[in-house]
Structure formats: C-alpha cells, structure tokens
Amino acid sequence: TKGRRFFTSAAFDWEPVDGLLLQVDAEYIDKSITEATELVLPAAVNGVITVPPLQKASKNLGSTWLLSEGYEYNLLARARYNVSADWSVSIGVGESYLKHDRRYSSFSGYDIVTGNGTLGVAMTHGNDYRARIVRGDVAGVIETGPIKHNILIGVSHYERDSNIPAATRYTFSQNLYDPIEIPEQPTPARTITSIS
C-alpha cells in the first residue's frame, strides 16, 4: 500500500472599526491513499460464520494502484456588527467542495482452505459534492423588570449538489493466502446517470 496526505488551514480575524468583526476560515485537504480490500464474510453454516485467518498487513489482495484520490476545500466568511452593547447583526456565507476518484475492491466467494476466490474491482471518476450556506441573524437582550430575555432571530439557506458517476467494474481471480498482482486498469470515463 502507499499514500500521501496534505492538509493546510488558515483563520483570519479583522476588526477594521470598533464593533465590526470580519472573520474568514479556510482549509484545503488533498490525499491519495490505497484503499484496503473489503473482505466479504462467507455465508453462515448452521448459524456459524467461519472467519478466515488474519493475514499479514503486507499482503494486499488489491493493488497499489487501487487508490482513493481527491481534494476538498472549505471556506467560511462571517461579519458581525455590534449595533449597541446589547444588539448585534451578523451574516455568514460558506462553501464546501469535494472531488475524488475511487478505485476499490472486495474479495468474495472464496474457499477457506485453498484461499481461491474472486476480487471485484469498482472504479469511479469525478465524484463531486458541493455544499453552500448563507445565514444571517440579529441577536440581542431585552430586560423586562428582573427578567432578561436573550433574543435571536435569523434565517439560513443551505443547498447541496452531488454528482456520483456510474462505477466501472472488473473481476479477477485472487487468492487470500498468496495474492497476485492485479493488472492496472485505465481510468474510466466520467458517466453521470443521475443528478441529486
């Protein structure tokens, strides 16, 4: 297996005039990691599932090219203005975006004794997810005699779009105890069959 990960973030606060606070938060994540093969347990016999023996971590039923690769960024900006000692107005906007390719595998239909089974490989290209939020509020305090009321009135709008391409699938003969190298397959075309 192999992989790399990268993460960076920054936060900025600025008060250009008394009572006005501007804030920006940002982060960026990038990774390319070998996905571990999913081991499908055999069917139960008389209510008992025979669990295969644990294999060494150095044995990879998939291959080093079966990677999950992608990046994500998150941005959030907010402004708050203190109208008085008791009242403030704020507005915030944000966006999160994730895009990645997946190449993953599962091992099934194997014989516990010989280890012979089938490795199913699924590959998707160009999965992406975007979320946006806009919100605003007014917050303050009202006192009526000995009772203090904390007031918050606000509105927010959230939307999310996701595009999940159809997976391209392959099957290979594989052995649990003595795995062979699986030949690398080309990156599939990005085919979107539905949008949600």
GULOGU-423800 format. One record per residue: residue number from 1; chain; x, y, z of N, C-alpha, C in turn. Coordinates in steps of 0.2 Angstrom, whole numbers, plus 5000, padded with zeros to 4 digits. Layout:
<sites>
<n=NUM&chain=A&nx=X&ny=Y&nz=Z&cax=X&cay=Y&caz=Z&cx=X&cy=Y&cz=Z>
...
</sites>
This chain:
<sites>
<n=1&chain=A&nx=5004&ny=4994&nz=5000&cax=5000&cay=5000&caz=5000&cx=5004&cy=5006&cz=5000>
<n=2&chain=A&nx=5001&ny=5012&nz=4998&cax=5005&cay=5018&caz=4998&cx=5000&cy=5024&cz=4999>
<n=3&chain=A&nx=5003&ny=5030&nz=5000&cax=4998&cay=5035&caz=5000&cx=5002&cy=5042&cz=5003>
<n=4&chain=A&nx=4998&ny=5047&nz=5002&cax=5000&cay=5053&caz=5004&cx=4994&cy=5057&cz=5007>
<n=5&chain=A&nx=4995&ny=5062&nz=5011&cax=4990&cay=5066&caz=5014&cx=4993&cy=5073&cz=5015>
<n=6&chain=A&nx=4989&ny=5078&nz=5013&cax=4991&cay=5085&caz=5014&cx=4985&cy=5089&cz=5017>
<n=7&chain=A&nx=4987&ny=5093&nz=5022&cax=4981&cay=5097&caz=5025&cx=4984&cy=5104&cz=5027>
<n=8&chain=A&nx=4981&ny=5109&nz=5025&cax=4983&cay=5116&caz=5027&cx=4976&cy=5120&cz=5029>
<n=9&chain=A&nx=4977&ny=5125&nz=5034&cax=4971&cay=5129&caz=5036&cx=4973&cy=5135&cz=5038>
<n=10&chain=A&nx=4969&ny=5140&nz=5038&cax=4970&cay=5147&caz=5040&cx=4964&cy=5150&cz=5043>
<n=11&chain=A&nx=4965&ny=5154&nz=5048&cax=4959&cay=5158&caz=5050&cx=4962&cy=5165&cz=5051>
<n=12&chain=A&nx=4957&ny=5170&nz=5049&cax=4959&cay=5177&caz=5049&cx=4953&cy=5181&cz=5053>
<n=13&chain=A&nx=4955&ny=5185&nz=5058&cax=4950&cay=5189&caz=5061&cx=4953&cy=5196&cz=5060>
<n=14&chain=A&nx=4948&ny=5201&nz=5058&cax=4950&cay=5208&caz=5057&cx=4944&cy=5212&cz=5060>
<n=15&chain=A&nx=4946&ny=5217&nz=5063&cax=4942&cay=5222&caz=5066&cx=4943&cy=5229&cz=5063>
<n=16&chain=A&nx=4941&ny=5231&nz=5057&cax=4943&cay=5237&caz=5054&cx=4941&cy=5243&cz=5058>
<n=17&chain=A&nx=4935&ny=5243&nz=5061&cax=4932&cay=5248&caz=5065&cx=4929&cy=5245&cz=5072>
<n=18&chain=A&nx=4929&ny=5249&nz=5077&cax=4926&cay=5247&caz=5083&cx=4919&cy=5244&cz=5082>
<n=19&chain=A&nx=4918&ny=5238&nz=5084&cax=4911&cay=5235&caz=5084&cx=4910&cy=5230&cz=5078>
<n=20&chain=A&nx=4915&ny=5231&nz=5073&cax=4914&cay=5227&caz=5067&cx=4919&cy=5221&cz=5067>
<n=21&chain=A&nx=4917&ny=5215&nz=5066&cax=4922&cay=5210&caz=5066&cx=4921&cy=5206&cz=5060>
<n=22&chain=A&nx=4926&ny=5205&nz=5056&cax=4926&cay=5201&caz=5050&cx=4931&cy=5195&cz=5051>
<n=23&chain=A&nx=4928&ny=5189&nz=5049&cax=4932&cay=5183&caz=5050&cx=4931&cy=5178&cz=5044>
<n=24&chain=A&nx=4937&ny=5175&nz=5042&cax=4937&cay=5171&caz=5037&cx=4941&cy=5164&cz=5039>
<n=25&chain=A&nx=4938&ny=5159&nz=5038&cax=4941&cay=5152&caz=5039&cx=4942&cy=5148&cz=5033>
<n=26&chain=A&nx=4948&ny=5145&nz=5032&cax=4949&cay=5141&caz=5025&cx=4953&cy=5135&cz=5027>
<n=27&chain=A&nx=4951&ny=5130&nz=5023&cax=4955&cay=5124&caz=5024&cx=4956&cy=5120&cz=5017>
<n=28&chain=A&nx=4961&ny=5117&nz=5016&cax=4962&cay=5113&caz=5010&cx=4965&cy=5106&cz=5012>
<n=29&chain=A&nx=4962&ny=5101&nz=5009&cax=4964&cay=5094&caz=5010&cx=4965&cy=5090&cz=5004>
<n=30&chain=A&nx=4971&ny=5087&nz=5003&cax=4972&cay=5083&caz=4997&cx=4975&cy=5076&cz=4999>
<n=31&chain=A&nx=4973&ny=5071&nz=4996&cax=4975&cay=5064&caz=4998&cx=4975&cy=5059&cz=4992>
<n=32&chain=A&nx=4979&ny=5054&nz=4993&cax=4980&cay=5049&caz=4988&cx=4982&cy=5043&cz=4992>
<n=33&chain=A&nx=4977&ny=5038&nz=4994&cax=4978&cay=5033&caz=4998&cx=4976&cy=5026&cz=4995>
<n=34&chain=A&nx=4980&ny=5021&nz=4996&cax=4977&cay=5014&caz=4994&cx=4971&cy=5012&cz=4998>
<n=35&chain=A&nx=4966&ny=5010&nz=4995&cax=4960&cay=5008&caz=4998&cx=4961&cy=5000&cz=5000>
<n=36&chain=A&nx=4960&ny=4999&nz=5006&cax=4960&cay=4992&caz=5008&cx=4955&cy=4988&cz=5005>
<n=37&chain=A&nx=4956&ny=4982&nz=5004&cax=4951&cay=4977&caz=5001&cx=4946&cy=4975&cz=5006>
<n=38&chain=A&nx=4940&ny=4976&nz=5004&cax=4934&cay=4973&caz=5008&cx=4934&cy=4966&cz=5008>
<n=39&chain=A&nx=4934&ny=4963&nz=5014&cax=4933&cay=4955&caz=5014&cx=4926&cy=4953&cz=5016>
<n=40&chain=A&nx=4923&ny=4950&nz=5011&cax=4916&cay=4948&caz=5012&cx=4916&cy=4942&cz=5016>
<n=41&chain=A&nx=4913&ny=4941&nz=5021&cax=4912&cay=4935&caz=5025&cx=4908&cy=4930&cz=5022>
<n=42&chain=A&nx=4910&ny=4923&nz=5022&cax=4906&cay=4918&caz=5019&cx=4900&cy=4917&cz=5023>
<n=43&chain=A&nx=4895&ny=4914&nz=5019&cax=4888&cay=4913&caz=5022&cx=4889&cy=4909&cz=5028>
<n=44&chain=A&nx=4884&ny=4910&nz=5032&cax=4884&cay=4906&caz=5039&cx=4881&cy=4899&cz=5037>
<n=45&chain=A&nx=4884&ny=4894&nz=5041&cax=4883&cay=4887&caz=5040&cx=4880&cy=4885&cz=5047>
<n=46&chain=A&nx=4874&ny=4883&nz=5048&cax=4871&cay=4881&caz=5054&cx=4872&cy=4887&cz=5059>
<n=47&chain=A&nx=4871&ny=4893&nz=5056&cax=4871&cay=4899&caz=5061&cx=4878&cy=4901&cz=5063>
<n=48&chain=A&nx=4883&ny=4898&nz=5060&cax=4890&cay=4900&caz=5061&cx=4894&cy=4902&cz=5055>
<n=49&chain=A&nx=4897&ny=4908&nz=5056&cax=4901&cay=4911&caz=5050&cx=4908&cy=4909&cz=5052>
<n=50&chain=A&nx=4912&ny=4905&nz=5047&cax=4919&cay=4904&caz=5048&cx=4923&cy=4910&cz=5046>
<n=51&chain=A&nx=4926&ny=4913&nz=5051&cax=4930&cay=4919&caz=5049&cx=4937&cy=4916&cz=5047>
<n=52&chain=A&nx=4939&ny=4919&nz=5041&cax=4946&cay=4917&caz=5038&cx=4952&cy=4920&cz=5043>
<n=53&chain=A&nx=4957&ny=4916&nz=5043&cax=4963&cay=4918&caz=5047&cx=4965&cy=4925&cz=5045>
<n=54&chain=A&nx=4968&ny=4929&nz=5050&cax=4970&cay=4935&caz=5049&cx=4977&cy=4935&cz=5045>
<n=55&chain=A&nx=4977&ny=4939&nz=5040&cax=4983&cay=4939&caz=5036&cx=4988&cy=4945&cz=5037>
<n=56&chain=A&nx=4994&ny=4944&nz=5035&cax=4999&cay=4949&caz=5037&cx=4997&cy=4956&cz=5033>
<n=57&chain=A&nx=4999&ny=4961&nz=5036&cax=4997&cay=4968&caz=5033&cx=5001&cy=4969&cz=5027>
<n=58&chain=A&nx=5006&ny=4965&nz=5026&cax=5010&cay=4966&caz=5019&cx=5006&cy=4962&cz=5013>
<n=59&chain=A&nx=5001&ny=4958&nz=5015&cax=4998&cay=4955&caz=5009&cx=4992&cy=4959&cz=5007>
<n=60&chain=A&nx=4992&ny=4962&nz=5001&cax=4987&cay=4966&caz=4998&cx=4983&cy=4962&cz=4993>
<n=61&chain=A&nx=4977&ny=4961&nz=4994&cax=4973&cay=4957&caz=4990&cx=4971&cy=4962&cz=4984>
<n=62&chain=A&nx=4971&ny=4968&nz=4985&cax=4970&cay=4973&caz=4979&cx=4977&cy=4974&cz=4976>
<n=63&chain=A&nx=4978&ny=4981&nz=4975&cax=4985&cay=4983&caz=4972&cx=4986&cy=4990&cz=4974>
<n=64&chain=A&nx=4992&ny=4992&nz=4973&cax=4994&cay=4999&caz=4975&cx=4991&cy=5004&cz=4970>
<n=65&chain=A&nx=4988&ny=5002&nz=4965&cax=4985&cay=5007&caz=4960&cx=4978&cy=5008&cz=4962>
<n=66&chain=A&nx=4975&ny=5004&nz=4967&cax=4968&cay=5005&caz=4969&cx=4968&cy=5010&cz=4974>
<n=67&chain=A&nx=4968&ny=5016&nz=4972&cax=4968&cay=5022&caz=4976&cx=4962&cy=5026&cz=4976>
<n=68&chain=A&nx=4961&ny=5029&nz=4982&cax=4956&cay=5034&caz=4983&cx=4960&cy=5041&cz=4983>
<n=69&chain=A&nx=4958&ny=5045&nz=4978&cax=4962&cay=5051&caz=4977&cx=4957&cy=5057&cz=4976>
<n=70&chain=A&nx=4959&ny=5062&nz=4979&cax=4954&cay=5068&caz=4979&cx=4957&cy=5074&cz=4983>
<n=71&chain=A&nx=4953&ny=5079&nz=4983&cax=4954&cay=5085&caz=4987&cx=4947&cy=5088&cz=4989>
<n=72&chain=A&nx=4948&ny=5092&nz=4994&cax=4942&cay=5096&caz=4997&cx=4944&cy=5103&cz=4999>
<n=73&chain=A&nx=4940&ny=5108&nz=4999&cax=4941&cay=5114&caz=5002&cx=4935&cy=5116&cz=5005>
<n=74&chain=A&nx=4936&ny=5120&nz=5011&cax=4930&cay=5123&caz=5015&cx=4932&cy=5130&cz=5016>
<n=75&chain=A&nx=4927&ny=5134&nz=5015&cax=4928&cay=5141&caz=5016&cx=4922&cy=5144&cz=5020>
<n=76&chain=A&nx=4923&ny=5148&nz=5024&cax=4918&cay=5151&caz=5028&cx=4920&cy=5158&cz=5030>
<n=77&chain=A&nx=4915&ny=5163&nz=5028&cax=4916&cay=5170&caz=5030&cx=4911&cy=5173&cz=5034>
<n=78&chain=A&nx=4912&ny=5177&nz=5039&cax=4907&cay=5180&caz=5043&cx=4908&cy=5187&cz=5045>
<n=79&chain=A&nx=4903&ny=5191&nz=5045&cax=4904&cay=5198&caz=5048&cx=4899&cy=5199&cz=5053>
<n=80&chain=A&nx=4901&ny=5202&nz=5059&cax=4897&cay=5204&caz=5064&cx=4898&cy=5211&cz=5066>
<n=81&chain=A&nx=4892&ny=5214&nz=5067&cax=4892&cay=5221&caz=5069&cx=4888&cy=5222&cz=5075>
<n=82&chain=A&nx=4892&ny=5225&nz=5080&cax=4888&cay=5227&caz=5087&cx=4885&cy=5234&cz=5086>
<n=83&chain=A&nx=4878&ny=5233&nz=5085&cax=4875&cay=5239&caz=5084&cx=4875&cy=5243&cz=5091>
<n=84&chain=A&nx=4874&ny=5240&nz=5096&cax=4875&cay=5243&caz=5103&cx=4878&cy=5238&cz=5108>
<n=85&chain=A&nx=4878&ny=5240&nz=5114&cax=4881&cay=5235&caz=5119&cx=4877&cy=5229&cz=5120>
<n=86&chain=A&nx=4870&ny=5229&nz=5118&cax=4866&cay=5223&caz=5119&cx=4863&cy=5220&cz=5112>
<n=87&chain=A&nx=4865&ny=5223&nz=5106&cax=4862&cay=5221&caz=5100&cx=4868&cy=5220&cz=5095>
<n=88&chain=A&nx=4867&ny=5215&nz=5091&cax=4872&cay=5213&caz=5085&cx=4869&cy=5210&cz=5079>
<n=89&chain=A&nx=4872&ny=5212&nz=5074&cax=4869&cay=5209&caz=5067&cx=4875&cy=5205&cz=5064>
<n=90&chain=A&nx=4873&ny=5199&nz=5061&cax=4879&cay=5195&caz=5058&cx=4876&cy=5192&cz=5052>
<n=91&chain=A&nx=4881&ny=5191&nz=5047&cax=4879&cay=5187&caz=5041&cx=4885&cy=5183&cz=5040>
<n=92&chain=A&nx=4884&ny=5177&nz=5037&cax=4889&cay=5172&caz=5036&cx=4888&cy=5168&cz=5029>
<n=93&chain=A&nx=4893&ny=5167&nz=5025&cax=4892&cay=5163&caz=5019&cx=4898&cy=5157&cz=5019>
<n=94&chain=A&nx=4896&ny=5152&nz=5017&cax=4901&cay=5146&caz=5016&cx=4900&cy=5142&cz=5011>
<n=95&chain=A&nx=4906&ny=5138&nz=5009&cax=4906&cay=5133&caz=5003&cx=4910&cy=5128&cz=5005>
<n=96&chain=A&nx=4908&ny=5122&nz=5004&cax=4912&cay=5116&caz=5004&cx=4912&cy=5112&cz=4998>
<n=97&chain=A&nx=4918&ny=5110&nz=4995&cax=4918&cay=5106&caz=4989&cx=4923&cy=5100&cz=4989>
<n=98&chain=A&nx=4921&ny=5095&nz=4987&cax=4925&cay=5089&caz=4987&cx=4924&cy=5085&cz=4980>
<n=99&chain=A&nx=4930&ny=5083&nz=4978&cax=4931&cay=5080&caz=4972&cx=4935&cy=5074&cz=4972>
<n=100&chain=A&nx=4933&ny=5068&nz=4970&cax=4938&cay=5062&caz=4971&cx=4936&cy=5057&cz=4966>
<n=101&chain=A&nx=4942&ny=5053&nz=4965&cax=4941&cay=5047&caz=4961&cx=4942&cy=5041&cz=4966>
<n=102&chain=A&nx=4938&ny=5035&nz=4965&cax=4939&cay=5029&caz=4969&cx=4940&cy=5023&cz=4965>
<n=103&chain=A&nx=4945&ny=5019&nz=4967&cax=4946&cay=5013&caz=4964&cx=4947&cy=5008&cz=4970>
<n=104&chain=A&nx=4942&ny=5004&nz=4971&cax=4941&cay=5000&caz=4977&cx=4939&cy=4993&cz=4975>
<n=105&chain=A&nx=4940&ny=4988&nz=4980&cax=4939&cay=4981&caz=4979&cx=4936&cy=4977&cz=4984>
<n=106&chain=A&nx=4933&ny=4972&nz=4983&cax=4931&cay=4967&caz=4988&cx=4932&cy=4960&cz=4986>
<n=107&chain=A&nx=4934&ny=4956&nz=4991&cax=4935&cay=4949&caz=4989&cx=4930&cy=4944&cz=4992>
<n=108&chain=A&nx=4927&ny=4940&nz=4988&cax=4921&cay=4936&caz=4990&cx=4922&cy=4929&cz=4986>
<n=109&chain=A&nx=4917&ny=4925&nz=4988&cax=4916&cay=4918&caz=4985&cx=4923&cy=4914&cz=4986>
<n=110&chain=A&nx=4926&ny=4915&nz=4991&cax=4932&cay=4911&caz=4992&cx=4932&cy=4905&cz=4996>
<n=111&chain=A&nx=4936&ny=4900&nz=4995&cax=4937&cay=4894&caz=4999&cx=4942&cy=4895&cz=5005>
<n=112&chain=A&nx=4939&ny=4894&nz=5011&cax=4943&cay=4895&caz=5017&cx=4950&cy=4891&cz=5017>
<n=113&chain=A&nx=4949&ny=4885&nz=5014&cax=4955&cay=4880&caz=5014&cx=4960&cy=4882&cz=5009>
<n=114&chain=A&nx=4958&ny=4883&nz=5002&cax=4963&cay=4885&caz=4997&cx=4964&cy=4892&cz=4996>
<n=115&chain=A&nx=4959&ny=4896&nz=4999&cax=4960&cay=4904&caz=4998&cx=4958&cy=4906&cz=4991>
<n=116&chain=A&nx=4956&ny=4902&nz=4986&cax=4954&cay=4904&caz=4980&cx=4948&cy=4908&cz=4980>
<n=117&chain=A&nx=4947&ny=4914&nz=4977&cax=4941&cay=4917&caz=4977&cx=4941&cy=4922&cz=4971>
<n=118&chain=A&nx=4936&ny=4927&nz=4972&cax=4935&cay=4932&caz=4966&cx=4936&cy=4939&cz=4969>
<n=119&chain=A&nx=4940&ny=4943&nz=4966&cax=4941&cay=4950&caz=4968&cx=4937&cy=4954&cz=4963>
<n=120&chain=A&nx=4932&ny=4958&nz=4966&cax=4929&cay=4963&caz=4962&cx=4931&cy=4970&cz=4963>
<n=121&chain=A&nx=4933&ny=4973&nz=4957&cax=4935&cay=4980&caz=4957&cx=4930&cy=4985&cz=4954>
<n=122&chain=A&nx=4929&ny=4990&nz=4958&cax=4925&cay=4995&caz=4955&cx=4929&cy=5002&cz=4955>
<n=123&chain=A&nx=4928&ny=5006&nz=4950&cax=4931&cay=5012&caz=4949&cx=4926&cy=5017&cz=4947>
<n=124&chain=A&nx=4927&ny=5023&nz=4950&cax=4923&cay=5029&caz=4948&cx=4928&cy=5035&cz=4947>
<n=125&chain=A&nx=4926&ny=5039&nz=4942&cax=4930&cay=5045&caz=4941&cx=4926&cy=5051&cz=4941>
<n=126&chain=A&nx=4928&ny=5056&nz=4945&cax=4925&cay=5063&caz=4946&cx=4919&cy=5063&cz=4950>
<n=127&chain=A&nx=4919&ny=5060&nz=4956&cax=4914&cay=5061&caz=4961&cx=4914&cy=5068&cz=4964>
<n=128&chain=A&nx=4909&ny=5072&nz=4964&cax=4910&cay=5078&caz=4967&cx=4904&cy=5080&cz=4971>
<n=129&chain=A&nx=4905&ny=5084&nz=4976&cax=4900&cay=5086&caz=4981&cx=4901&cy=5093&cz=4983>
<n=130&chain=A&nx=4896&ny=5097&nz=4982&cax=4896&cay=5104&caz=4984&cx=4891&cy=5106&cz=4989>
<n=131&chain=A&nx=4893&ny=5110&nz=4994&cax=4888&cay=5112&caz=4999&cx=4889&cy=5120&cz=5000>
<n=132&chain=A&nx=4883&ny=5124&nz=5000&cax=4884&cay=5131&caz=5001&cx=4879&cy=5133&cz=5007>
<n=133&chain=A&nx=4881&ny=5138&nz=5011&cax=4876&cay=5140&caz=5016&cx=4877&cy=5148&cz=5016>
<n=134&chain=A&nx=4871&ny=5151&nz=5017&cax=4870&cay=5158&caz=5018&cx=4866&cy=5159&cz=5024>
<n=135&chain=A&nx=4868&ny=5163&nz=5029&cax=4864&cay=5164&caz=5035&cx=4865&cy=5171&cz=5038>
<n=136&chain=A&nx=4860&ny=5173&nz=5041&cax=4860&cay=5180&caz=5044&cx=4856&cy=5180&cz=5051>
<n=137&chain=A&nx=4858&ny=5184&nz=5055&cax=4854&cay=5184&caz=5062&cx=4855&cy=5191&cz=5065>
<n=138&chain=A&nx=4850&ny=5192&nz=5069&cax=4850&cay=5198&caz=5074&cx=4850&cy=5195&cz=5081>
<n=139&chain=A&nx=4854&ny=5197&nz=5085&cax=4854&cay=5194&caz=5092&cx=4854&cy=5200&cz=5097>
<n=140&chain=A&nx=4851&ny=5199&nz=5102&cax=4851&cay=5205&caz=5107&cx=4848&cy=5203&cz=5114>
<n=141&chain=A&nx=4847&ny=5208&nz=5118&cax=4845&cay=5207&caz=5125&cx=4840&cy=5212&cz=5127>
<n=142&chain=A&nx=4834&ny=5209&nz=5129&cax=4829&cay=5214&caz=5132&cx=4827&cy=5212&cz=5139>
<n=143&chain=A&nx=4827&ny=5217&nz=5143&cax=4826&cay=5216&caz=5150&cx=4819&cy=5219&cz=5152>
<n=144&chain=A&nx=4815&ny=5215&nz=5155&cax=4808&cay=5217&caz=5157&cx=4808&cy=5216&cz=5165>
<n=145&chain=A&nx=4809&ny=5221&nz=5168&cax=4810&cay=5220&caz=5176&cx=4816&cy=5216&cz=5178>
<n=146&chain=A&nx=4814&ny=5211&nz=5182&cax=4820&cay=5207&caz=5184&cx=4822&cy=5201&cz=5179>
<n=147&chain=A&nx=4818&ny=5201&nz=5173&cax=4819&cay=5195&caz=5168&cx=4823&cy=5198&cz=5162>
<n=148&chain=A&nx=4828&ny=5194&nz=5161&cax=4832&cay=5196&caz=5155&cx=4831&cy=5191&cz=5149>
<n=149&chain=A&nx=4829&ny=5193&nz=5143&cax=4827&cay=5189&caz=5138&cx=4833&cy=5190&cz=5132>
<n=150&chain=A&nx=4835&ny=5184&nz=5131&cax=4840&cay=5183&caz=5125&cx=4837&cy=5182&cz=5119>
<n=151&chain=A&nx=4837&ny=5186&nz=5114&cax=4833&cay=5186&caz=5108&cx=4838&cy=5184&cz=5102>
<n=152&chain=A&nx=4836&ny=5179&nz=5098&cax=4840&cay=5178&caz=5092&cx=4835&cy=5176&cz=5086>
<n=153&chain=A&nx=4835&ny=5181&nz=5081&cax=4831&cay=5180&caz=5075&cx=4835&cy=5179&cz=5069>
<n=154&chain=A&nx=4834&ny=5174&nz=5065&cax=4839&cay=5173&caz=5060&cx=4835&cy=5169&cz=5054>
<n=155&chain=A&nx=4839&ny=5168&nz=5049&cax=4837&cay=5165&caz=5043&cx=4843&cy=5161&cz=5040>
<n=156&chain=A&nx=4842&ny=5155&nz=5037&cax=4848&cay=5152&caz=5034&cx=4845&cy=5148&cz=5028>
<n=157&chain=A&nx=4850&ny=5148&nz=5023&cax=4848&cay=5144&caz=5017&cx=4854&cy=5139&cz=5015>
<n=158&chain=A&nx=4853&ny=5133&nz=5014&cax=4858&cay=5128&caz=5013&cx=4856&cy=5124&cz=5007>
<n=159&chain=A&nx=4861&ny=5123&nz=5003&cax=4860&cay=5118&caz=4997&cx=4866&cy=5114&cz=4996>
<n=160&chain=A&nx=4864&ny=5108&nz=4993&cax=4870&cay=5103&caz=4992&cx=4868&cy=5100&cz=4985>
<n=161&chain=A&nx=4874&ny=5099&nz=4981&cax=4874&cay=5096&caz=4975&cx=4879&cy=5090&cz=4975>
<n=162&chain=A&nx=4877&ny=5084&nz=4972&cax=4882&cay=5079&caz=4972&cx=4881&cy=5076&cz=4965>
<n=163&chain=A&nx=4887&ny=5074&nz=4962&cax=4887&cay=5070&caz=4956&cx=4891&cy=5064&cz=4957>
<n=164&chain=A&nx=4888&ny=5058&nz=4957&cax=4891&cay=5052&caz=4958&cx=4891&cy=5048&cz=4951>
<n=165&chain=A&nx=4897&ny=5047&nz=4948&cax=4897&cay=5043&caz=4942&cx=4896&cy=5036&cz=4943>
<n=166&chain=A&nx=4893&ny=5033&nz=4937&cax=4892&cay=5026&caz=4937&cx=4899&cy=5022&cz=4938>
<n=167&chain=A&nx=4899&ny=5017&nz=4942&cax=4906&cay=5013&caz=4943&cx=4907&cy=5008&cz=4937>
<n=168&chain=A&nx=4913&ny=5008&nz=4935&cax=4915&cay=5003&caz=4930&cx=4918&cy=4997&cz=4934>
<n=169&chain=A&nx=4916&ny=4991&nz=4933&cax=4918&cay=4985&caz=4937&cx=4921&cy=4980&cz=4933>
<n=170&chain=A&nx=4926&ny=4977&nz=4937&cax=4930&cay=4971&caz=4934&cx=4930&cy=4966&cz=4939>
<n=171&chain=A&nx=4932&ny=4959&nz=4937&cax=4933&cay=4954&caz=4942&cx=4939&cy=4950&cz=4940>
<n=172&chain=A&nx=4943&ny=4948&nz=4945&cax=4949&cay=4944&caz=4944&cx=4949&cy=4939&cz=4949>
<n=173&chain=A&nx=4953&ny=4933&nz=4947&cax=4954&cay=4928&caz=4951&cx=4959&cy=4930&cz=4956>
<n=174&chain=A&nx=4959&ny=4928&nz=4963&cax=4963&cay=4930&caz=4968&cx=4964&cy=4925&cz=4973>
<n=175&chain=A&nx=4969&ny=4925&nz=4977&cax=4970&cay=4920&caz=4982&cx=4971&cy=4924&cz=4989>
<n=176&chain=A&nx=4967&ny=4922&nz=4994&cax=4968&cay=4925&caz=5000&cx=4975&cy=4924&cz=5004>
<n=177&chain=A&nx=4978&ny=4919&nz=5003&cax=4984&cay=4917&caz=5006&cx=4990&cy=4919&cz=5002>
<n=178&chain=A&nx=4990&ny=4919&nz=4995&cax=4995&cay=4920&caz=4991&cx=4993&cy=4925&cz=4986>
<n=179&chain=A&nx=4992&ny=4931&nz=4987&cax=4989&cay=4936&caz=4982&cx=4993&cy=4937&cz=4976>
<n=180&chain=A&nx=4991&ny=4938&nz=4971&cax=4994&cay=4940&caz=4965&cx=4993&cy=4947&cz=4963>
<n=181&chain=A&nx=4998&ny=4950&nz=4959&cax=4997&cay=4957&caz=4957&cx=4991&cy=4958&cz=4952>
<n=182&chain=A&nx=4987&ny=4963&nz=4953&cax=4981&cay=4964&caz=4949&cx=4983&cy=4969&cz=4944>
<n=183&chain=A&nx=4982&ny=4967&nz=4937&cax=4984&cay=4972&caz=4932&cx=4980&cy=4979&cz=4932>
<n=184&chain=A&nx=4984&ny=4984&nz=4932&cax=4981&cay=4991&caz=4932&cx=4976&cy=4992&cz=4926>
<n=185&chain=A&nx=4970&ny=4995&nz=4928&cax=4965&cay=4996&caz=4923&cx=4965&cy=5004&cz=4921>
<n=186&chain=A&nx=4963&ny=5006&nz=4915&cax=4963&cay=5013&caz=4914&cx=4957&cy=5016&cz=4918>
<n=187&chain=A&nx=4958&ny=5023&nz=4919&cax=4953&cay=5027&caz=4922&cx=4947&cy=5027&cz=4918>
<n=188&chain=A&nx=4941&ny=5026&nz=4921&cax=4935&cay=5026&caz=4917&cx=4933&cy=5033&cz=4915>
<n=189&chain=A&nx=4928&ny=5033&nz=4910&cax=4925&cay=5039&caz=4908&cx=4921&cy=5041&cz=4914>
<n=190&chain=A&nx=4920&ny=5048&nz=4914&cax=4915&cay=5050&caz=4919&cx=4908&cy=5050&cz=4917>
<n=191&chain=A&nx=4904&ny=5045&nz=4919&cax=4897&cay=5045&caz=4916&cx=4892&cy=5046&cz=4922>
<n=192&chain=A&nx=4888&ny=5051&nz=4922&cax=4883&cay=5053&caz=4927&cx=4877&cy=5050&cz=4924>
<n=193&chain=A&nx=4874&ny=5046&nz=4928&cax=4867&cay=5043&caz=4926&cx=4861&cy=5047&cz=4929>
<n=194&chain=A&nx=4863&ny=5050&nz=4935&cax=4858&cay=5054&caz=4938&cx=4861&cy=5059&cz=4942>
<n=195&chain=A&nx=4857&ny=5065&nz=4943&cax=4860&cay=5070&caz=4947&cx=4855&cy=5071&cz=4953>
<n=196&chain=A&nx=4858&ny=5072&nz=4959&cax=4854&cay=5073&caz=4965&cx=4857&cy=5079&cz=4969>
</sites>
